[in-house]
Amino acid sequence: MSLYDIPLRTLSGDPTSLGTFEGKAVLVVNVASKCGLTPQYAGLERLQQRYAERGFTVVGVPCNQFAGQEPGSPEEIETFCSTTYGTTFPLLEKTEVNGPGRHPLYTELTRTQDAEGESGDIQWNFEKFLANDRGEVVGRFRPRTEPEDAELVAAIEAVLPA
């Protein structure tokens, strides 16, 4: 199954898919508002601003599966992200990334290996998956990898379509 074909919902509940971003490089990140890694939102937004005009977007996927660190309603999540970090990248609805309720998007994403050759469950909030402009996952970066880490930035630059 192509990532583009998986039905998704925006944070406001509207139907969407990653097919909306066909032709762009996409960084999919499971996010949370009350996590020690939450300041990564700032770096994600800087990536969004730096590369958007070159055919790139971050897609945030709120998840409450890790110590209940994303307890908010869609409205609370949107307000937090926009007022605290000035986020402009799209956010999807709150999603399960592990376990029996794992969303089909994450069924596909978690097949991807990280730099150490490990695939499988999401370890924590802010795990990152990079897809090229054809929707092929080309990289997996674990939660502690900062958005502006040199390796991640190089991977993004390598798949920018423009």
Backbone as a chain_set.jsonl record, in Angstrom:
{"seq": "MSLYDIPLRTLSGDPTSLGTFEGKAVLVVNVASKCGLTPQYAGLERLQQRYAERGFTVVGVPCNQFAGQEPGSPEEIETFCSTTYGTTFPLLEKTEVNGPGRHPLYTELTRTQDAEGESGDIQWNFEKFLANDRGEVVGRFRPRTEPEDAELVAAIEAVLPA", "coords": {"N": [[0.839, -1.185, 0.0], [0.526, 2.199, -0.834], [1.813, 5.067, 0.838], [0.4, 7.301, 0.163], [-2.199, 6.469, -0.244], [-3.43, 5.889, 2.138], [-6.103, 6.466, 4.243], [-6.538, 9.395, 6.128], [-7.083, 11.804, 8.785], [-7.437, 15.273, 9.308], [-6.375, 17.456, 11.984], [-8.652, 18.831, 12.644], [-10.556, 17.027, 11.929], [-11.263, 16.59, 9.284], [-11.373, 14.634, 6.263], [-8.362, 13.425, 4.768], [-5.216, 12.759, 3.132], [-1.836, 11.549, 2.753], [-1.407, 11.803, 0.126], [-2.069, 14.327, -0.58], [0.282, 15.654, -0.441], [1.789, 14.731, -2.502], [4.6, 14.702, -4.596], [6.115, 16.226, -2.94], [8.696, 16.297, -0.445], [8.302, 14.727, 2.667], [8.196, 14.959, 6.18], [7.184, 12.944, 8.608], [6.029, 13.077, 11.861], [5.465, 11.852, 15.087], [3.919, 13.609, 17.566], [3.799, 15.437, 20.737], [2.423, 17.435, 23.321], [3.196, 17.694, 25.986], [5.73, 16.731, 26.695], [9.161, 15.942, 27.421], [10.563, 16.261, 25.101], [9.125, 18.034, 23.65], [10.011, 20.699, 22.976], [11.151, 20.235, 20.492], [9.328, 20.936, 18.588], [9.919, 23.563, 17.835], [12.273, 23.33, 16.262], [11.244, 21.699, 14.251], [9.423, 23.463, 13.083], [11.218, 25.386, 12.143], [12.517, 23.876, 10.158], [10.32, 23.525, 8.467], [9.848, 26.182, 7.643], [12.291, 26.742, 6.413], [12.482, 24.942, 4.243], [10.024, 24.736, 2.896], [9.353, 26.143, 0.515], [10.831, 24.766, -1.271], [9.597, 22.405, -1.744], [8.81, 20.775, 0.515], [7.407, 19.429, 3.496], [6.556, 19.275, 6.95], [4.677, 16.925, 8.766], [2.695, 16.722, 11.462], [1.768, 14.337, 13.901], [-0.238, 13.998, 16.391], [-0.018, 12.11, 19.406], [-1.086, 10.157, 22.111], [-0.033, 8.006, 23.418], [2.272, 7.685, 24.916], [3.008, 7.86, 28.048], [0.778, 9.469, 28.441], [1.156, 12.019, 27.292], [0.004, 13.686, 25.448], [-2.659, 14.88, 26.059], [-4.626, 16.645, 25.246], [-7.543, 18.191, 23.649], [-8.464, 18.414, 20.129], [-8.668, 21.19, 19.612], [-7.242, 22.298, 21.759], [-4.7, 21.252, 21.26], [-4.105, 22.432, 18.768], [-4.138, 25.173, 19.477], [-2.072, 25.239, 21.411], [0.181, 24.481, 19.825], [0.264, 26.485, 17.834], [0.367, 28.919, 19.298], [2.478, 28.583, 21.14], [4.671, 27.616, 19.66], [4.387, 28.631, 17.134], [3.624, 27.08, 14.953], [3.223, 26.149, 11.558], [2.945, 23.991, 9.99], [1.015, 21.136, 8.841], [-1.212, 19.35, 11.018], [-2.306, 16.166, 12.024], [-5.16, 14.177, 13.118], [-5.338, 12.975, 16.537], [-3.541, 10.034, 17.054], [-3.022, 6.492, 17.249], [0.075, 4.928, 17.444], [1.34, 2.579, 18.018], [0.735, -0.86, 19.033], [-2.435, -2.736, 19.236], [-4.315, -0.971, 18.202], [-2.965, 0.451, 16.304], [-2.552, 2.858, 13.815], [-3.085, 2.48, 10.28], [-1.227, 4.035, 8.804], [1.013, 4.086, 10.466], [1.489, 1.379, 10.595], [2.622, 0.946, 8.125], [4.809, 2.802, 8.212], [6.395, 1.882, 10.388], [7.689, -0.303, 9.413], [9.995, 0.538, 8.354], [13.509, 0.718, 8.673], [15.77, 2.041, 11.133], [18.883, 3.911, 11.446], [20.468, 2.015, 12.678], [19.51, -0.311, 11.742], [17.167, -1.239, 12.841], [13.714, -1.911, 12.981], [10.167, -1.637, 13.578], [8.19, -1.024, 16.566], [7.3, 2.337, 17.534], [9.443, 4.287, 19.482], [9.095, 6.479, 21.229], [7.665, 9.761, 21.769], [8.045, 12.067, 19.049], [9.384, 10.618, 17.061], [10.735, 10.302, 13.828], [9.94, 10.144, 10.365], [11.091, 10.133, 7.115], [9.91, 10.803, 3.941], [10.258, 10.567, 0.419], [9.578, 12.542, -2.59], [7.933, 10.838, -3.954], [6.553, 9.437, -2.157], [7.898, 7.401, -0.88], [9.336, 5.887, 1.901], [12.334, 6.955, 3.153], [13.969, 7.292, 5.29], [14.438, 6.905, 8.824], [14.279, 8.335, 11.941], [15.133, 8.376, 15.241], [13.509, 9.37, 18.383], [15.232, 11.123, 19.946], [16.785, 12.365, 18.08], [17.425, 15.473, 17.044], [15.425, 17.87, 15.244], [17.006, 19.56, 13.617], [19.357, 18.215, 13.342], [22.427, 17.356, 11.822], [22.577, 15.037, 10.198], [19.87, 14.427, 9.692], [19.029, 16.793, 8.398], [20.68, 16.683, 6.126], [19.614, 14.394, 4.924], [17.026, 15.307, 4.337], [17.629, 17.386, 2.522], [18.672, 15.853, 0.471], [16.448, 14.69, -0.67], [14.767, 16.664, -1.557], [12.505, 17.925, -3.918], [12.741, 20.216, -5.465]], "CA": [[0.0, 0.0, 0.0], [1.249, 3.467, -0.882], [1.488, 6.025, 1.906], [-0.554, 8.265, -0.384], [-3.546, 5.906, -0.286], [-3.936, 5.616, 3.482], [-7.011, 7.521, 4.699], [-6.164, 10.11, 7.348], [-7.941, 12.938, 9.136], [-6.748, 16.438, 9.833], [-6.647, 17.692, 13.402], [-10.05, 19.283, 12.763], [-11.445, 15.92, 11.619], [-11.569, 16.485, 7.861], [-10.64, 13.582, 5.564], [-7.189, 13.829, 4.0], [-4.235, 11.685, 2.956], [-0.527, 12.081, 2.392], [-1.473, 12.098, -1.296], [-2.127, 15.793, -0.665], [1.661, 16.142, -0.524], [2.5, 14.065, -3.591], [5.538, 15.623, -5.234], [6.881, 16.913, -1.9], [9.323, 15.503, 0.606], [7.465, 14.841, 3.866], [8.719, 14.435, 7.435], [6.065, 12.584, 9.482], [6.538, 13.053, 13.234], [4.457, 11.742, 16.144], [4.196, 14.744, 18.444], [3.087, 15.531, 22.007], [2.54, 18.778, 23.893], [3.638, 17.701, 27.383], [6.851, 15.797, 26.703], [10.464, 16.584, 27.518], [11.037, 16.527, 23.74], [8.205, 18.981, 23.005], [10.706, 21.815, 22.32], [11.488, 19.914, 19.104], [8.395, 21.664, 17.713], [10.601, 24.758, 17.312], [13.139, 22.895, 15.173], [10.393, 21.241, 13.149], [8.901, 24.65, 12.399], [12.32, 25.992, 11.371], [12.647, 23.07, 8.933], [9.176, 23.864, 7.618], [10.091, 27.505, 7.059], [13.505, 26.708, 5.591], [12.388, 24.108, 3.045], [8.675, 24.666, 2.311], [9.338, 26.625, -0.864], [11.574, 23.806, -2.102], [8.824, 21.174, -1.875], [8.94, 19.99, 1.738], [6.523, 19.747, 4.618], [6.459, 18.451, 8.155], [3.309, 16.552, 9.122], [2.666, 16.318, 12.861], [0.744, 13.35, 14.242], [-0.359, 13.927, 17.849], [-0.181, 10.766, 19.943], [-1.171, 10.165, 23.571], [0.311, 6.662, 23.893], [3.504, 7.663, 25.703], [2.824, 8.502, 29.36], [-0.325, 10.434, 28.394], [1.759, 13.335, 27.105], [-0.796, 14.501, 24.527], [-4.026, 14.674, 26.539], [-5.535, 17.717, 24.828], [-8.517, 18.104, 22.559], [-7.902, 18.997, 18.913], [-8.569, 22.649, 19.75], [-6.142, 22.587, 22.684], [-3.448, 20.934, 20.562], [-3.9, 23.485, 17.758], [-3.801, 26.416, 20.173], [-0.74, 25.085, 21.993], [1.215, 24.475, 18.78], [0.353, 27.768, 17.133], [0.757, 30.027, 20.17], [3.753, 28.329, 21.806], [5.759, 27.379, 18.713], [4.111, 29.273, 15.853], [3.65, 26.067, 13.904], [2.439, 26.357, 10.341], [2.813, 22.718, 9.282], [-0.247, 20.468, 9.142], [-1.337, 18.369, 12.089], [-3.363, 15.184, 11.846], [-5.874, 13.863, 14.356], [-4.618, 12.163, 17.501], [-3.415, 8.727, 16.415], [-2.245, 5.446, 17.913], [1.213, 4.563, 16.6], [1.766, 1.244, 18.435], [-0.285, -1.713, 19.628], [-3.517, -3.276, 18.408], [-5.031, 0.123, 17.55], [-2.014, 1.183, 15.458], [-3.111, 3.374, 12.572], [-2.427, 1.912, 9.09], [-0.058, 4.835, 8.428], [2.145, 3.64, 11.265], [1.794, 0.008, 10.195], [3.56, 1.089, 7.015], [6.027, 3.513, 8.614], [7.244, 1.134, 11.32], [8.46, -1.308, 8.663], [11.25, 1.191, 7.981], [14.598, 0.567, 9.622], [16.546, 3.224, 11.495], [20.292, 3.83, 11.048], [21.055, 0.806, 13.25], [18.867, -1.466, 11.12], [16.016, -1.689, 13.626], [12.38, -1.438, 12.618], [9.219, -1.991, 14.63], [7.44, -0.024, 17.317], [7.76, 3.693, 17.818], [10.044, 4.27, 20.818], [8.597, 7.563, 22.079], [7.229, 10.93, 21.0], [8.986, 12.755, 18.161], [10.077, 9.752, 16.102], [10.601, 10.983, 12.536], [10.043, 9.347, 9.144], [11.247, 10.981, 5.945], [9.464, 10.226, 2.669], [10.621, 11.387, -0.74], [8.463, 13.143, -3.325], [7.105, 9.759, -4.503], [5.909, 8.772, -1.032], [8.698, 6.279, -0.414], [10.036, 6.209, 3.144], [13.772, 6.84, 2.904], [14.731, 7.446, 6.518], [13.772, 6.859, 10.126], [15.121, 9.003, 12.926], [14.563, 8.134, 16.562], [13.034, 10.578, 19.063], [16.243, 12.06, 20.443], [17.406, 13.069, 16.961], [16.852, 16.816, 16.935], [15.013, 18.175, 13.875], [18.053, 20.206, 12.828], [20.541, 17.363, 13.354], [23.072, 17.404, 10.504], [22.221, 13.851, 9.412], [18.483, 14.585, 9.244], [19.002, 17.885, 7.419], [21.287, 16.172, 4.887], [18.643, 13.47, 4.322], [15.966, 16.141, 3.753], [18.158, 18.074, 1.338], [18.896, 14.857, -0.576], [15.198, 14.277, -1.316], [13.954, 17.805, -1.972], [12.224, 17.837, -5.352], [13.025, 21.46, -6.188]], "C": [[0.884, 1.248, 0.0], [0.844, 4.339, 0.302], [0.418, 6.993, 1.451], [-2.003, 7.784, -0.306], [-4.186, 5.699, 1.081], [-4.849, 6.767, 3.921], [-6.562, 8.088, 6.05], [-7.216, 11.164, 7.636], [-7.069, 14.058, 9.67], [-7.083, 16.576, 11.309], [-8.094, 18.129, 13.62], [-11.053, 18.218, 12.334], [-11.803, 15.758, 10.15], [-10.76, 15.36, 7.219], [-9.471, 14.159, 4.769], [-6.352, 12.585, 3.745], [-2.893, 12.333, 2.673], [-0.436, 12.328, 0.896], [-1.584, 13.592, -1.564], [-0.737, 16.374, -0.899], [2.47, 15.44, -1.613], [3.366, 15.089, -4.316], [6.368, 16.423, -4.244], [7.593, 15.889, -1.024], [8.529, 15.772, 1.889], [8.192, 14.22, 5.058], [7.528, 14.217, 8.363], [6.621, 12.379, 10.879], [5.378, 12.87, 14.203], [4.835, 12.732, 17.245], [3.361, 14.684, 19.722], [3.404, 16.872, 22.651], [3.149, 18.824, 25.289], [4.79, 16.722, 27.602], [8.153, 16.574, 26.872], [11.039, 16.929, 26.144], [10.169, 17.539, 22.995], [8.914, 20.193, 22.393], [11.175, 21.51, 20.891], [10.511, 20.558, 18.12], [9.087, 22.874, 17.079], [11.502, 24.39, 16.136], [12.352, 22.39, 13.983], [9.84, 22.428, 12.368], [10.003, 25.352, 11.609], [12.584, 25.208, 10.089], [11.537, 23.409, 7.954], [9.423, 25.187, 6.902], [11.259, 27.483, 6.07], [13.29, 26.008, 4.247], [11.025, 24.092, 2.353], [8.658, 25.087, 0.844], [10.078, 25.703, -1.813], [10.863, 22.452, -2.171], [8.947, 20.236, -0.689], [7.853, 20.386, 2.718], [6.742, 18.77, 5.762], [4.981, 18.119, 8.307], [3.366, 16.028, 10.548], [1.496, 15.392, 13.133], [0.667, 13.258, 15.768], [-0.658, 12.493, 18.304], [-0.142, 10.842, 21.473], [-0.761, 8.818, 24.172], [1.533, 6.612, 24.806], [3.321, 8.52, 26.949], [1.756, 9.595, 29.338], [0.134, 11.852, 28.134], [1.1, 14.19, 26.019], [-2.265, 14.33, 24.889], [-5.06, 15.625, 25.942], [-6.521, 17.346, 23.747], [-7.863, 18.65, 21.29], [-7.709, 20.51, 19.018], [-7.414, 23.04, 20.663], [-4.789, 22.331, 22.029], [-3.124, 22.038, 19.558], [-3.466, 24.791, 18.418], [-2.4, 26.349, 20.76], [0.335, 25.215, 20.924], [1.37, 25.838, 18.12], [0.81, 28.899, 18.046], [2.125, 29.82, 20.815], [4.903, 28.25, 20.819], [5.526, 28.003, 17.336], [4.068, 28.298, 14.692], [2.725, 26.422, 12.744], [2.246, 25.052, 9.58], [1.521, 22.014, 9.704], [-0.129, 19.464, 10.279], [-2.504, 17.446, 11.771], [-4.077, 14.96, 13.163], [-5.002, 12.999, 15.255], [-4.694, 10.705, 17.044], [-2.643, 7.762, 17.294], [-1.161, 4.973, 16.95], [1.758, 3.169, 16.903], [0.549, 0.446, 18.89], [-1.394, -2.11, 18.677], [-4.325, -2.198, 17.683], [-4.155, 0.956, 16.626], [-2.688, 1.586, 14.15], [-2.379, 2.751, 11.386], [-1.214, 2.724, 8.605], [1.171, 4.323, 9.173], [2.455, 2.157, 11.063], [2.821, 0.038, 9.067], [4.879, 1.705, 7.474], [6.956, 2.659, 9.458], [7.962, -0.044, 10.67], [9.847, -0.781, 8.305], [12.286, 1.006, 9.08], [15.254, 1.916, 9.916], [17.997, 3.008, 11.073], [20.984, 2.583, 11.589], [20.417, -0.46, 12.69], [17.676, -2.007, 11.875], [14.726, -1.073, 13.11], [11.458, -1.753, 13.789], [8.666, -0.781, 15.352], [8.139, 1.323, 17.43], [8.28, 3.685, 19.258], [9.425, 5.297, 21.763], [8.082, 8.668, 21.171], [8.387, 11.465, 20.155], [9.9, 11.808, 17.37], [9.735, 10.279, 14.706], [10.802, 10.014, 11.38], [10.087, 10.301, 7.966], [10.831, 10.21, 4.702], [9.862, 11.16, 1.536], [9.379, 11.869, -1.481], [7.577, 12.112, -4.033], [6.41, 8.964, -3.396], [6.629, 7.547, -0.522], [9.45, 6.693, 0.843], [11.516, 5.925, 2.942], [14.609, 6.998, 4.169], [13.858, 7.414, 7.749], [14.752, 7.389, 11.151], [14.436, 8.91, 14.28], [14.297, 9.444, 17.309], [14.105, 11.579, 19.49], [17.021, 12.758, 19.327], [16.702, 14.409, 16.808], [16.478, 17.098, 15.475], [16.125, 18.773, 13.013], [19.402, 19.479, 12.929], [21.109, 17.298, 11.928], [22.684, 16.224, 9.62], [20.796, 13.963, 8.86], [18.379, 15.679, 8.191], [19.58, 17.422, 6.081], [20.316, 15.226, 4.167], [17.508, 14.254, 3.662], [16.461, 16.781, 2.465], [18.356, 17.113, 0.169], [17.615, 14.481, -1.308], [14.3, 15.446, -1.706], [13.733, 17.763, -3.484], [12.627, 19.085, -6.131], [14.377, 22.028, -5.799]], "O": [[1.862, 1.332, 0.742], [-0.315, 4.348, 0.714], [-0.386, 7.459, 2.258], [-2.928, 8.596, -0.301], [-5.368, 5.365, 1.165], [-4.414, 7.918, 3.965], [-6.251, 7.346, 6.982], [-8.124, 11.391, 6.837], [-6.096, 13.825, 10.387], [-7.971, 15.893, 11.82], [-8.689, 17.834, 14.656], [-12.26, 18.457, 12.364], [-12.578, 14.865, 9.806], [-9.602, 15.146, 7.576], [-9.573, 15.233, 4.178], [-6.751, 11.479, 4.11], [-2.821, 13.528, 2.387], [0.496, 12.985, 0.432], [-1.235, 14.065, -2.645], [-0.593, 17.449, -1.48], [3.697, 15.544, -1.641], [2.922, 16.199, -4.612], [7.227, 17.209, -4.644], [7.139, 14.753, -0.885], [8.135, 16.907, 2.157], [8.729, 13.116, 4.972], [6.931, 15.177, 8.85], [7.561, 11.61, 11.076], [4.413, 13.632, 14.163], [5.942, 12.687, 17.781], [2.353, 13.98, 19.788], [4.52, 17.378, 22.538], [3.578, 19.888, 25.734], [4.808, 15.978, 28.583], [8.228, 17.746, 26.501], [11.907, 17.795, 26.036], [10.446, 17.866, 21.841], [8.455, 20.687, 21.363], [11.554, 22.424, 20.159], [10.834, 20.709, 16.941], [8.858, 23.172, 15.907], [11.49, 25.078, 15.115], [12.736, 22.62, 12.836], [9.795, 22.402, 11.138], [9.748, 25.86, 10.518], [12.847, 25.803, 9.044], [11.779, 23.563, 6.756], [9.226, 25.291, 5.691], [11.211, 28.127, 5.022], [13.845, 26.426, 3.232], [10.897, 23.472, 1.297], [8.007, 24.44, 0.022], [9.966, 25.844, -3.031], [11.454, 21.464, -2.607], [9.164, 19.037, -0.862], [7.432, 21.542, 2.761], [7.068, 17.601, 5.558], [4.126, 18.951, 8.005], [4.006, 15.011, 10.817], [0.381, 15.62, 12.664], [1.435, 12.512, 16.375], [-1.435, 11.77, 17.68], [0.72, 11.503, 22.052], [-1.107, 8.523, 25.316], [1.796, 5.574, 25.413], [3.46, 9.742, 26.907], [1.819, 10.54, 30.125], [-0.429, 12.796, 28.688], [1.576, 15.282, 25.708], [-3.03, 13.722, 24.141], [-6.259, 15.417, 26.123], [-6.372, 16.352, 23.037], [-6.812, 19.286, 21.368], [-6.698, 21.043, 18.561], [-6.69, 23.995, 20.382], [-3.846, 23.099, 22.219], [-1.993, 22.521, 19.507], [-2.524, 25.438, 17.959], [-1.624, 27.295, 20.624], [1.293, 25.971, 21.091], [2.489, 26.289, 17.875], [1.572, 29.762, 17.609], [2.86, 30.787, 21.018], [5.993, 28.753, 21.094], [6.389, 27.907, 16.463], [4.435, 28.648, 13.57], [1.615, 26.919, 12.928], [1.468, 25.002, 8.627], [0.998, 22.263, 10.79], [0.904, 18.824, 10.472], [-3.555, 17.889, 11.308], [-3.666, 15.481, 14.2], [-4.049, 12.369, 14.795], [-5.764, 10.205, 16.694], [-1.72, 8.16, 18.003], [-1.437, 4.658, 15.792], [2.552, 2.634, 16.129], [-0.529, 1.001, 19.104], [-1.319, -1.861, 17.473], [-4.952, -2.479, 16.662], [-4.551, 2.045, 16.209], [-3.308, 0.766, 13.472], [-1.174, 2.514, 11.468], [-0.274, 2.152, 8.054], [2.237, 4.149, 8.583], [3.575, 1.723, 11.333], [3.77, -0.745, 9.056], [5.949, 1.185, 7.157], [8.173, 2.699, 9.273], [8.764, -0.713, 11.323], [10.755, -1.551, 7.993], [11.978, 1.123, 10.266], [15.289, 2.807, 9.067], [18.304, 2.018, 10.409], [21.982, 2.138, 11.021], [20.751, -1.564, 13.12], [17.213, -3.112, 11.593], [14.654, 0.125, 12.839], [11.926, -2.1, 14.873], [8.668, 0.334, 14.83], [9.365, 1.43, 17.424], [7.631, 3.14, 20.15], [9.25, 5.027, 22.951], [8.068, 8.524, 19.949], [9.556, 11.324, 20.516], [11.039, 12.15, 17.052], [8.594, 10.654, 14.436], [11.704, 9.177, 11.401], [9.229, 11.173, 7.829], [11.326, 9.115, 4.438], [9.81, 12.383, 1.673], [8.255, 11.626, -1.041], [6.576, 12.48, -4.648], [5.762, 7.95, -3.659], [6.042, 6.735, 0.193], [10.122, 7.725, 0.858], [11.908, 4.808, 2.606], [15.83, 6.852, 4.123], [12.701, 7.833, 7.728], [15.901, 6.954, 11.222], [13.286, 9.322, 14.434], [14.796, 10.499, 16.918], [13.881, 12.786, 19.395], [17.83, 13.645, 19.599], [15.517, 14.463, 16.479], [17.149, 16.612, 14.565], [16.18, 18.518, 11.81], [20.451, 20.054, 12.638], [20.36, 17.197, 10.956], [22.484, 16.394, 8.417], [20.548, 13.634, 7.701], [17.697, 15.495, 7.183], [19.031, 17.735, 5.024], [20.211, 15.258, 2.941], [17.074, 13.915, 2.561], [15.787, 16.723, 1.437], [18.224, 17.508, -0.99], [17.671, 14.005, -2.442], [13.171, 15.228, -2.146], [14.685, 17.582, -4.243], [12.834, 19.012, -7.343], [14.778, 23.073, -6.311]]}, "num_chains": 1, "name": "protein.A"}
